[in-house]
């Protein structure tokens, strides 16, 4: 018995593989096509296949009413889609700001405040003559205020920059810097920055209040007092620059001249006492440096400055004792 060696035609195998791949592509394409056609409908009016998901009504009024029917029936996802189609296809129609407003309300009810805020902002930016503008700003203010007060869960704090929370209120103020509620919003924003120790941003907001409302004396007084308070808070514990302290003393002097009977008189006095302690501490640290270096004359010079300028400070008694011992 003789064995015969079997020979394979490599070219045939290669052609067979190519044909199988072509067949597979055709099958996949056909399955996608069949699946896709489940979304398409034949319309005799246009004599075309139309996908309802992307189709738009022939007028903005029809499109708006169509979207609202879904909203009224609780089909919110479809209502969102249809209102967005109105904004895309009829952006200059009278119905567009209404769709923006409705989308803002929908997202607000869903707890997606940033998306809601952005749709109200679109009304302000794109449709400034719409009667919905003032209502949009009012709702934006409510969203921004809630955002300032919101407490982040501890494990999320590391992923959120605290100062970002102030950006929404900043935008509201920018949208309407002179309305009746603007002052209240600005003070809230300034206080927010103070609480998160972003003192420079808080001072910037207070400067805007001072600039924008010069005729409101009580507002001016409060803003100028808070500015003094924020500047004090911004001075580092390790500050050794007496010029910063003197600049703040100048502002306090101007405040006391302008408001001699200020309701913040007691608070201002406390701030002055704190400044005395801070400046006395600076002189004390310099005196200690000279003392450690064996330069008693230099040390005594700064101890005497404490005795002369801040005898009532906590460093006054210490300075007296040091001068007596360094003779």
VEXROMAR-127024 format. One line per 3 residues: for each residue x, y, z of C-alpha. Coordinates in nm, 2 decimals, m for minus. Layout:
% residues N
X/Y/Z; ...
END
This chain:
% residues 327
0.00/0.00/0.00; 0.14/0.34/m0.10; 0.07/0.65/0.08
m0.01/0.97/m0.12; 0.09/1.31/0.00; m0.20/1.54/0.01
m0.15/1.89/m0.13; m0.34/2.20/m0.03; m0.40/2.49/m0.26
m0.30/2.79/m0.06; m0.45/3.03/m0.31; m0.79/2.86/m0.28
m0.78/2.89/0.10; m0.69/3.26/0.08; m0.98/3.33/m0.16
m1.21/3.14/0.06; m1.11/3.35/0.36; m1.16/3.67/0.17
m1.51/3.56/0.06; m1.60/3.47/0.42; m1.49/3.81/0.54
m1.70/3.98/0.26; m2.00/3.77/0.36; m1.96/3.86/0.73
m1.94/4.23/0.64; m2.26/4.20/0.43; m2.44/4.02/0.72
m2.33/4.28/0.97; m2.43/4.57/0.74; m2.77/4.41/0.67
m2.84/4.36/1.04; m2.76/4.72/1.11; m2.97/4.83/0.82
m3.27/4.63/0.93; m3.23/4.75/1.29; m3.20/5.11/1.16
m3.51/5.09/0.95; m3.71/5.01/1.26; m3.67/5.39/1.34
m3.77/5.51/0.99; m4.11/5.58/0.85; m4.24/5.65/0.50
m4.41/5.98/0.46; m4.64/6.02/0.15; m4.62/6.40/0.18
m4.24/6.41/0.13; m4.21/6.07/m0.04; m3.91/6.01/0.18
m3.81/5.78/0.46; m3.79/5.99/0.78; m3.66/5.90/1.12
m3.90/6.05/1.37; m3.61/6.08/1.62; m3.45/6.35/1.39
m3.76/6.49/1.21; m3.88/6.84/1.30; m4.23/6.98/1.25
m4.29/7.23/0.97; m4.34/7.53/1.20; m4.19/7.63/1.54
m4.54/7.65/1.69; m4.61/7.28/1.59; m4.27/7.18/1.72
m4.32/7.35/2.05; m4.67/7.20/2.10; m4.54/6.86/2.00
m4.26/6.88/2.27; m4.51/7.00/2.53; m4.74/6.71/2.47
m4.46/6.47/2.57; m4.38/6.68/2.88; m4.75/6.69/2.99
m4.77/6.31/2.95; m4.46/6.26/3.16; m4.23/6.16/2.88
m3.95/6.39/2.99; m3.67/6.25/2.79; m3.86/6.29/2.46
m3.98/6.64/2.56; m3.62/6.74/2.62; m3.52/6.60/2.28
m3.80/6.78/2.10; m3.74/7.12/2.27; m3.37/7.09/2.18
m3.48/7.03/1.82; m3.68/7.35/1.82; m3.37/7.54/1.94
m3.16/7.38/1.67; m3.40/7.43/1.38; m3.59/7.75/1.48
m3.33/7.94/1.70; m3.47/8.28/1.60; m3.84/8.20/1.65
m4.06/8.35/1.93; m4.08/8.00/2.08; m3.71/7.95/2.13
m3.68/8.14/2.46; m3.98/7.95/2.59; m3.81/7.62/2.50
m3.50/7.74/2.68; m3.69/7.83/2.99; m3.88/7.49/2.99
m3.55/7.30/2.95; m3.41/7.50/3.24; m3.70/7.41/3.46
m3.69/7.05/3.36; m3.32/7.02/3.44; m3.37/7.21/3.77
m3.65/6.97/3.87; m3.41/6.68/3.79; m3.14/6.83/4.02
m2.91/6.91/3.73; m2.86/7.27/3.84; m2.56/7.35/3.62
m2.75/7.25/3.30; m3.05/7.44/3.42; m2.84/7.75/3.49
m2.69/7.73/3.14; m3.03/7.72/2.97; m3.14/8.03/3.16
m2.81/8.19/3.07; m2.89/8.11/2.70; m3.21/8.32/2.73
m3.01/8.61/2.87; m2.73/8.58/2.60; m2.94/8.49/2.29
m3.28/8.65/2.36; m3.21/8.97/2.57; m3.54/9.13/2.46
m3.75/8.83/2.59; m3.98/8.90/2.88; m3.84/8.58/3.04
m3.50/8.74/3.10; m3.58/8.88/3.45; m3.74/8.56/3.56
m3.44/8.37/3.43; m3.21/8.59/3.64; m3.42/8.54/3.95
m3.41/8.16/3.91; m3.04/8.17/3.84; m2.99/8.36/4.16
m3.18/8.09/4.36; m2.96/7.82/4.20; m2.64/8.02/4.27
m2.74/8.08/4.63; m2.82/7.72/4.69; m2.49/7.63/4.53
m2.31/7.86/4.78; m2.48/7.70/5.07; m2.44/7.34/4.96
m2.22/7.12/5.18; m2.01/6.88/4.98; m1.97/6.53/5.10
m1.63/6.49/5.26; m1.50/6.24/5.00; m1.59/6.48/4.72
m1.42/6.79/4.86; m1.08/6.69/4.72; m1.23/6.69/4.37
m1.40/7.03/4.39; m1.22/7.37/4.40; m1.42/7.57/4.66
m1.39/7.89/4.47; m1.57/7.73/4.17; m1.89/7.74/4.38
m1.88/8.12/4.36; m1.87/8.13/3.98; m2.25/8.09/3.93
m2.33/8.39/4.16; m2.06/8.59/3.99; m2.24/8.53/3.66
m2.57/8.63/3.81; m2.42/8.96/3.93; m2.26/9.01/3.59
m2.60/8.96/3.43; m2.78/9.22/3.65; m2.53/9.43/3.84
m2.77/9.71/3.94; m3.11/9.55/4.01; m3.26/9.56/4.36
m3.13/9.22/4.46; m2.77/9.28/4.33; m2.65/9.43/4.66
m2.77/9.13/4.86; m2.62/8.89/4.61; m2.28/9.07/4.62
m2.26/9.07/5.00; m2.35/8.69/5.00; m2.08/8.63/4.75
m1.82/8.84/4.94; m1.91/8.65/5.26; m1.87/8.31/5.08
m1.52/8.41/4.97; m1.43/8.52/5.32; m1.55/8.19/5.47
m1.33/7.99/5.23; m1.04/8.23/5.30; m1.03/8.37/4.94
m0.99/8.71/5.09; m0.87/8.89/4.77; m1.18/8.77/4.58
m1.40/8.89/4.86; m1.23/9.23/4.86; m1.28/9.25/4.49
m1.66/9.20/4.53; m1.67/9.46/4.80; m1.49/9.71/4.58
m1.76/9.65/4.31; m2.03/9.73/4.57; m1.85/10.05/4.67
m1.81/10.15/4.30; m2.16/10.05/4.18; m2.37/10.20/4.47
m2.21/10.53/4.57; m2.55/10.68/4.66; m2.64/10.42/4.92
m2.46/10.54/5.24; m2.55/10.24/5.46; m2.43/10.00/5.19
m2.10/10.20/5.15; m2.04/10.19/5.53; m2.10/9.81/5.55
m1.88/9.74/5.24; m1.59/9.96/5.37; m1.61/9.80/5.72
m1.60/9.45/5.57; m1.31/9.55/5.35; m1.11/9.64/5.66
m1.21/9.31/5.82; m1.11/9.11/5.51; m0.77/9.29/5.48
m0.70/9.21/5.84; m0.78/8.84/5.78; m0.55/8.83/5.48
m0.25/8.94/5.68; m0.04/8.62/5.75; 0.05/8.52/6.10
0.41/8.52/5.98; 0.39/8.86/5.83; 0.68/9.09/5.92
0.59/9.38/5.69; 0.48/9.68/5.90; 0.38/9.87/5.58
0.08/9.64/5.53; m0.03/9.71/5.88; 0.02/10.09/5.83
m0.19/10.08/5.51; m0.47/9.92/5.70; m0.44/10.18/5.98
m0.48/10.45/5.71; m0.80/10.28/5.59; m0.93/10.27/5.94
m0.85/10.63/5.99; m1.04/10.73/5.68; m1.34/10.51/5.78
m1.35/10.68/6.13; m1.34/11.03/5.97; m1.62/10.93/5.72
m1.84/10.75/5.98; m1.77/10.90/6.32; m2.09/10.74/6.46
m2.06/10.41/6.28; m2.25/10.11/6.41; m1.93/9.92/6.35
m1.73/10.14/6.60; m1.67/9.86/6.85; m1.57/9.62/6.58
m1.32/9.87/6.44; m1.17/9.92/6.79; m1.12/9.55/6.82
m0.94/9.54/6.48; m0.71/9.83/6.60; m0.62/9.62/6.90
m0.54/9.32/6.69; m0.32/9.54/6.47; m0.14/9.67/6.78
m0.07/9.31/6.88; 0.05/9.22/6.53; 0.29/9.51/6.51
0.42/9.47/6.86; 0.49/9.10/6.78; 0.69/9.21/6.47
0.91/9.44/6.69; 0.94/9.17/6.95; 1.06/8.91/6.70
1.32/9.16/6.57; 1.43/9.24/6.93; 1.47/8.87/7.01
1.68/8.83/6.69; 1.92/9.10/6.81; 1.92/8.96/7.16
2.02/8.61/7.05; 2.30/8.77/6.84; 2.43/8.94/7.15
2.34/9.29/7.03; 2.17/9.43/7.33; 2.16/9.78/7.20
1.97/9.68/6.89; 1.74/9.46/7.10; 1.66/9.75/7.34
1.58/9.98/7.05; 1.29/9.75/6.94; 1.18/9.67/7.30
1.15/10.05/7.36; 0.95/10.09/7.05; 0.70/9.84/7.19
0.69/10.03/7.52; 0.64/10.36/7.34; 0.38/10.25/7.08
0.20/9.95/7.24; 0.23/9.96/7.62; m0.11/9.80/7.66
m0.03/9.51/7.43; 0.06/9.16/7.56; 0.42/9.24/7.47
0.44/9.57/7.66; 0.51/9.42/8.00; 0.77/9.17/7.85
0.95/9.46/7.68; 0.97/9.65/8.00; 1.13/9.36/8.18
1.37/9.30/7.88; 1.50/9.66/7.89; 1.56/9.64/8.26
1.75/9.32/8.23; 1.96/9.44/7.93; 2.10/9.75/8.10
END
